[in-house]
Amino acid sequence: MKFNVTHFKSPQIALKELEPFVRDGRHLYTGKPLKRFGGLRSRELLANWLICAVLNAGNPRSPFTFTTDPQGGDGILYDRESATGWPTEHVVVPKPAPGDVRDITAFIVATVAAKQVEGGRLRARQGARSVS
């Protein structure tokens, strides 16, 4: 099945577009969804770019790119060589406040669990299928 998605023509162009958000970190933390990128936030775009940079390391063809997700996720990682895509869902785990004594592993697990519950409610409202 094919979908209309937005993507960057190259990793270099993507990085140039993301540069203002990286230089002003406030937008990465609090920025609103970007309409021209299917409602993705700058932090989601940057996370997808970083994942693709790692996947493309040492490969001059840079086959991995990312696109918007028409089904409402945090973008799709896409391998142009195999024509395979992987939907992403990002979880932000804020740095614990000074003096916070919670176990960081338990904190991360709880944050991911809360995101999964939130995502399940969102999929139910949208009538989307569940992703395992």
C-alpha positions in Angstrom: 0.0 0.0 0.0 1.3 3.5 -0.9 0.7 6.7 1.1 1.4 10.3 0.4 4.3 11.3 2.7 6.7 14.1 3.1 10.4 13.4 3.2 13.8 15.2 2.7 15.7 14.7 -0.5 18.9 14.0 1.3 20.3 13.8 4.9 22.2 17.0 4.3 19.1 19.0 3.3 17.3 17.5 6.4 20.1 18.6 8.7 20.1 22.1 7.2 16.3 22.4 7.8 16.7 21.0 11.4 19.6 23.3 12.3 17.5 26.2 13.6 15.7 23.8 16.0 18.9 22.3 17.2 20.5 25.8 17.8 17.4 26.9 19.7 16.8 23.8 21.9 13.6 25.3 23.4 11.7 24.3 20.3 12.9 20.7 20.6 11.5 20.6 24.1 8.3 22.5 23.7 7.8 23.1 20.0 4.4 22.7 18.4 3.7 20.2 15.6 5.0 21.3 12.2 2.1 21.3 9.6 4.4 20.8 6.6 5.8 17.7 8.2 2.5 15.9 8.9 2.3 17.2 12.4 5.7 15.8 13.5 7.5 17.8 16.1 11.1 19.1 15.6 12.4 16.6 18.2 10.8 13.7 16.4 12.3 14.8 13.1 15.7 15.2 14.8 15.4 11.7 16.4 14.6 10.1 13.1 17.5 11.9 11.4 19.9 10.7 14.1 18.7 7.1 13.7 19.1 7.3 10.0 22.6 8.8 10.4 23.6 5.8 12.4 22.1 3.4 10.0 23.8 5.1 7.0 27.2 5.3 8.7 29.8 4.0 6.3 27.4 3.6 3.4 28.0 6.4 0.8 24.6 5.7 -0.8 22.8 6.7 2.5 19.8 4.4 1.8 18.0 5.2 5.0 15.7 8.2 5.2 12.6 9.0 7.1 9.1 10.3 6.2 6.0 11.6 7.8 3.6 8.9 9.0 0.1 9.2 7.5 -1.2 6.9 10.3 -0.2 9.4 13.1 3.0 7.9 14.4 6.3 9.7 14.9 7.6 9.1 11.4 8.7 6.2 9.3 12.2 5.1 8.8 12.6 4.0 5.2 15.2 1.9 3.4 15.2 3.0 -0.2 17.2 0.0 -1.3 14.8 -2.6 0.0 11.7 -0.4 -0.1 11.0 -1.3 3.5 9.6 1.1 6.2 9.4 0.9 10.0 7.0 3.1 11.9 8.4 4.9 14.9 7.0 6.0 18.2 9.2 8.2 20.4 9.1 8.5 24.2 10.6 11.5 26.0 11.8 10.7 29.4 12.7 13.9 31.2 15.8 14.2 33.3 14.9 13.6 36.9 14.8 16.7 39.1 17.7 17.2 41.6 17.0 15.1 44.6 14.6 12.7 42.8 15.5 9.3 44.2 13.4 7.1 41.9 15.1 4.3 40.1 15.8 5.6 36.6 15.1 2.2 35.0 11.7 2.0 36.7 11.1 5.6 35.7 11.8 4.9 32.0 9.7 1.7 32.0 6.8 3.6 33.6 7.1 6.5 31.1 7.1 4.0 28.1 4.0 2.2 29.6 2.2 5.5 29.9 3.0 6.3 26.3 1.7 2.9 25.2 -1.6 3.4 27.0 -1.9 6.9 25.5 -1.2 5.5 22.0 -3.8 2.8 22.5 -6.4 5.3 23.3 -5.4 7.5 20.4 -5.6 4.5 18.0 -9.0 3.5 19.3 -10.3 7.1 18.7 -8.8 7.1 15.2 -10.1 3.6 14.4 -6.6 2.5 13.5 -5.4 -1.0 13.9 -3.3 -2.0 16.8 0.5 -2.3 16.2 2.3 -5.0 18.1 
